[in-house]
Amino acid sequence: MEITIRPYKSEDTQAILDIINYNILNSTALYDYNIRTFEQQKNILEEKISKQFPVIVAAVDGIAMGFGMYSEFRFREAYKFTVEHSVYVNESHHGKGIGKMLLQELIELAKKQKLHTMIAVIDSENQSSVEFHEKFGFKTVGIIKESGYKFDRWLHSVFMQLILDKK
Ligand SMILES: CC(C)(COP(=O)(O)OP(=O)(O)OC[C@H]1O[C@@H](n2cnc3c(N)ncnc32)[C@H](O)[C@@H]1OP(=O)(O)O)[C@@H](O)C(=O)NCCC(=O)NCCS
């Protein structure tokens, strides 16, 4: 199995859409109710790139089996050194180190862009993602209780933070 981390190309859109829509339908990782169309997902990815934010994929034998990206945490100017990221790996390839490769690369890119801190917003039921982020030094800095409602239950958002350039 050859895994390559590289920038997103438009040909990756369908593979990314498949991962996103799987998670919308089957998990609380995404707080959407409805699956996205190809056009919607393509626009989301292209908008990030147009703002100079990275979108990267993990290609396994040429096919995108995971992706990662970051963009604004909030929109006011003073937030400009803070980004919120996400990392997703196709169900069929969990636990093979792909998520680690993607998050490592996002952290390197954020440092190169002279950003100061990265935030992950993770559903509290998604304990594997919390543990995954802890391995990189992310700390839980807050939990917004009952901030989501999906699958007939309240969901809690865990905010995890990594400070990049400690001085
Ligand atoms: C979270 C996610 C990105 C991890 O990617 P992955 O490729 O499966 O993870 P890796 O194989 O790189 O594992 C990295 C570490 O995370 C931890 N981890 C991964 N899956 C785990 C699980 N199910 N339970 C506990 N820890 C887990 C492992 O401890 C592993 O460290 P190790 O190699 O030292 O054992 C992936 O499971 C995923 O896409 N989940 C659904 C979407 C999601 O929740 N994204 C995060 C929102 S920002």
The ligand as a Gaussian input file, in Angstrom:
#p B3LYP/6-31G(d) Opt

LIG

0 1
 C       -9.993000      10.340000      13.589000
 C       -9.405000       9.789000      12.283000
 C       -9.089000      10.938000      11.353000
 C       -8.117000       9.017000      12.627000
 O       -7.537000       8.584000      11.417000
 P       -6.881000       7.121000      11.291000
 O       -6.157000       7.047000       9.999000
 O       -7.930000       6.110000      11.538000
 O       -5.882000       7.158000      12.522000
 P       -4.388000       6.612000      12.576000
 O       -4.346000       5.224000      12.068000
 O       -3.477000       7.606000      11.938000
 O       -4.186000       6.607000      14.137000
 C       -3.563000       7.660000      14.816000
 C       -3.770000       7.495000      16.310000
 O       -5.119000       7.787000      16.651000
 C       -5.592000       6.846000      17.586000
 N       -6.809000       6.244000      17.091000
 C       -7.198000       6.077000      15.821000
 N       -8.396000       5.447000      15.780000
 C       -8.718000       5.192000      17.059000
 C       -9.802000       4.542000      17.681000
 N      -10.817000       4.025000      16.967000
 N       -9.833000       4.503000      19.032000
 C       -8.819000       5.029000      19.766000
 N       -7.755000       5.641000      19.215000
 C       -7.707000       5.711000      17.902000
 C       -4.612000       5.751000      17.719000
 O       -4.201000       5.784000      19.067000
 C       -3.473000       6.077000      16.783000
 O       -2.269000       6.144000      17.431000
 P       -1.216000       4.912000      17.389000
 O       -0.835000       4.760000      15.960000
 O       -0.119000       5.406000      18.255000
 O       -1.940000       3.738000      17.911000
 C      -10.368000       8.776000      11.601000
 O      -10.708000       7.785000      12.526000
 C      -11.628000       9.418000      11.039000
 O      -11.658000       9.798000       9.884000
 N      -12.705000       9.493000      11.836000
 C      -13.973000      10.038000      11.380000
 C      -13.894000      11.525000      11.111000
 C      -13.418000      12.284000      12.294000
 O      -13.835000      12.062000      13.411000
 N      -12.541000      13.262000      12.049000
 C      -12.019000      14.124000      13.071000
 C      -12.810000      15.393000      13.155000
 S      -11.652000      16.752000      13.110000

